[in-house]
Structures are given as C-alpha cells and as structure tokens.
Amino acid sequence: MNRWQAIIQHIEQASGQAFSVKQQQSVGGGSINDAFVLTGENGAQYFVKTNTAGQKAMFEAEARGLQAMASSNTIKVPEPLCFGDDQLQSYIVMEYLEMDGRADQVKLGEQFAAMHEVAAERFGWDIDNTIGATHQPNAWKDNWLDFWREQRLGFQLQLAAKNGYGGELQSLGEKLLTEMPILFAGRNIAPSMLHGDLWGGNVAGLNDGTPVIFDPAFYYGDREADLAMTYVFGGFGPDFYASYQNAYPLDDGFAARKTFYNIYHIINHLNMFGGGYHGQAIHMLEQVLAELG
C-alpha cells in the first residue's frame, strides 16, 4: 500500500475535492513526528505529520486543541482538516501556512493574552493528550492545585521514579507538592484556555508578521503556566512580554511561580531525553523551596 493512499483519500473526503499529489516535500517536524508538505496538481497545499501506526489518539487531541484555539478567534493556528490511522502510519492533515517570518511580538503578546481570557468552568479538558511524547492527563478538576499536584508535577515525578530517578528528586518534589499552596496565597485562578507547550519552536509568523501558534498540548488552567513555558527555551522578545502585561497584567509573585511551573517541563525532558536534565530539575526545585522559606 502506498503510504499516501489513505491520506489522499481522507483529504478528498474531508475537503470534498479531488486531490492528486504533484509534489511531496519533507520538512522539519520536530523530534517526534515526520512532517511533509503535499502540493496537489490543482495547487492546493497541505501540511501533514505522520507517526507510527496506533498514534491516532495523539493526533486527534492535537486536532481538537487546534480547533478549540481557532474557535476562540484570538490568535491564528493552522486549521486541521483530518486525522487517521492505517496499517502503515498515523497522520494529521492541516492547512499549509507559509511561515517564513518572525511573529510580530506586540501582536503575539496581545493575542496570546486574549486567548487566555477565554475561560472554562473547571481545570483540565475533555480528553488526555501529550506533552512532547509523554502522556498528559487532563481529567477535569474544580481545584487548580489539586489538578497540578495530581496531573502535572506529581505525574511527572511518578514517571521519573519509574525511570530510575529517585532519591533527591523525589524528596524535593514531594516537599514542593506539600508546600506549593504558599505560592498561590491570595490568587484567584481562572481556568484559562492554554496552548500548553508554547516555546519558541511552536510559534512563527506569516509574511506580514501575523503570529501563528501550533503543536499544542491544550487544556484549561492557570495562564501563568502557559506564560512560564515561553521562558524555557527562549524565542520571545521583550515586546511580547510588555504587550502581554499591558493587555492582561500578571499577579504579583509570577517570577517565583514561573520557575515552579517550568519544573514540570524540565522533568518531562528528563523523562523523555535522560539524565542531562537531572541537575537542572534539582536546582529548580531547590530554588523554589528556598523562596518558600
């Protein structure tokens, strides 16, 4: 079976138009999926990500996250067309956007803040998804700290223990899980619409600078968790943060909570990529605990 046969049939079914591939071009798709641009004889173009068979649920969650963000009418995302699984591979097909420019940082800050103002009634989401290659549970919770304790930091610590990272990481992690309410004293946390994995590699700009965000790990939670992630690997300019702050001012104490939230991502990288992140995770845990006194 040709690897494109099922995908082409699904494109035709979902779009309601015939599609014949003129060109397929491999593009960078990160460390988890293979990515391609399919160009049709009629000039239509689609962005396609593929993975091994059996990964349909991962792509379904991505598609639904993109659809939710698109429906907020706040910030541009590539709109998904279809996703599926055949005996060869799993895949997701979305609109192709020519993103060869840097996102306008002022617009990005404004639009990201506007997305965060879209709120749900509870914390979590309808379905689980992935953060990188790691399962990310999203069961609805009424209490944000319970959600973070059970389904974010605590969940990553459990994975780390299974991966052989016990000892100091676990003892510091357990202490932080106990003491973390101090960080949130006096805050009223809304269940904001979150991208969930917004680092510099998951944002780009159209030719005119229009910001586009993609590859979400979507859920509803504290907007500070989303903003904290933007600091992990860089890629965001001072105009972005000034614009966000002007549109939706942050609560006092964000600097400490920023480090707290990013422990989740560093332990996730430890679980995905190995011991190179162990020392960083320990340092961040110690830093936050020291600030808690």
DALINWO-V692226 format. One record per backbone hydrogen bond with DSSP energy under -0.5 kcal/mol. NH is the residue of the N-H (numbers start at 1). CO is the residue of the C=O. If there is no record, write none. Layout:
BEGIN
nh=NH co=CO
nh=NH co=CO
END
This chain:
BEGIN
nh=5 co=2
nh=6 co=2
nh=8 co=4
nh=9 co=5
nh=10 co=6
nh=11 co=7
nh=12 co=8
nh=13 co=9
nh=14 co=10
nh=15 co=11
nh=16 co=12
nh=22 co=39
nh=23 co=39
nh=25 co=37
nh=27 co=35
nh=33 co=29
nh=34 co=50
nh=35 co=27
nh=36 co=48
nh=37 co=25
nh=38 co=36
nh=38 co=46
nh=39 co=23
nh=39 co=37
nh=40 co=44
nh=41 co=20
nh=43 co=40
nh=46 co=38
nh=47 co=94
nh=48 co=36
nh=48 co=46
nh=49 co=92
nh=50 co=34
nh=51 co=90
nh=53 co=88
nh=55 co=52
nh=58 co=55
nh=59 co=55
nh=60 co=56
nh=61 co=57
nh=62 co=58
nh=63 co=59
nh=64 co=60
nh=65 co=61
nh=66 co=62
nh=67 co=63
nh=68 co=64
nh=69 co=65
nh=70 co=66
nh=71 co=67
nh=72 co=68
nh=72 co=69
nh=73 co=70
nh=74 co=69
nh=76 co=211
nh=81 co=93
nh=82 co=93
nh=84 co=91
nh=86 co=89
nh=90 co=51
nh=91 co=84
nh=92 co=49
nh=93 co=82
nh=94 co=47
nh=95 co=79
nh=96 co=45
nh=97 co=95
nh=99 co=97
nh=100 co=98
nh=101 co=205
nh=104 co=209
nh=108 co=104
nh=109 co=105
nh=110 co=106
nh=111 co=107
nh=112 co=108
nh=113 co=109
nh=114 co=110
nh=115 co=111
nh=116 co=112
nh=117 co=113
nh=117 co=114
nh=118 co=115
nh=119 co=117
nh=120 co=191
nh=123 co=141
nh=124 co=220
nh=125 co=138
nh=129 co=136
nh=131 co=134
nh=132 co=130
nh=134 co=131
nh=136 co=129
nh=141 co=123
nh=144 co=142
nh=147 co=143
nh=148 co=144
nh=149 co=145
nh=150 co=146
nh=151 co=147
nh=152 co=148
nh=153 co=148
nh=154 co=148
nh=154 co=149
nh=156 co=152
nh=157 co=153
nh=158 co=154
nh=159 co=155
nh=160 co=156
nh=161 co=157
nh=162 co=158
nh=163 co=159
nh=164 co=161
nh=165 co=160
nh=166 co=164
nh=169 co=166
nh=171 co=167
nh=172 co=168
nh=173 co=169
nh=174 co=170
nh=175 co=171
nh=176 co=172
nh=177 co=173
nh=178 co=174
nh=179 co=175
nh=180 co=176
nh=182 co=179
nh=183 co=180
nh=184 co=180
nh=184 co=181
nh=185 co=182
nh=187 co=184
nh=189 co=187
nh=190 co=188
nh=192 co=190
nh=192 co=221
nh=193 co=115
nh=193 co=118
nh=194 co=219
nh=199 co=197
nh=200 co=234
nh=202 co=199
nh=203 co=200
nh=204 co=212
nh=205 co=101
nh=206 co=210
nh=209 co=206
nh=212 co=204
nh=213 co=76
nh=214 co=202
nh=217 co=195
nh=219 co=194
nh=220 co=124
nh=221 co=192
nh=221 co=219
nh=225 co=222
nh=226 co=222
nh=227 co=223
nh=228 co=224
nh=229 co=225
nh=230 co=226
nh=230 co=227
nh=231 co=228
nh=232 co=229
nh=233 co=229
nh=240 co=237
nh=241 co=237
nh=242 co=238
nh=243 co=239
nh=244 co=240
nh=245 co=241
nh=246 co=242
nh=247 co=243
nh=248 co=244
nh=254 co=251
nh=256 co=253
nh=257 co=253
nh=258 co=254
nh=259 co=255
nh=260 co=256
nh=261 co=257
nh=262 co=258
nh=263 co=259
nh=263 co=260
nh=264 co=260
nh=264 co=261
nh=265 co=261
nh=266 co=262
nh=267 co=263
nh=268 co=264
nh=269 co=265
nh=270 co=266
nh=271 co=267
nh=272 co=268
nh=273 co=269
nh=274 co=269
nh=274 co=270
nh=277 co=274
nh=278 co=275
nh=279 co=275
nh=281 co=277
nh=282 co=278
nh=283 co=279
nh=284 co=280
nh=285 co=281
nh=286 co=282
nh=287 co=283
nh=288 co=284
nh=289 co=285
nh=290 co=286
nh=291 co=287
nh=292 co=288
nh=293 co=289
nh=293 co=290
END
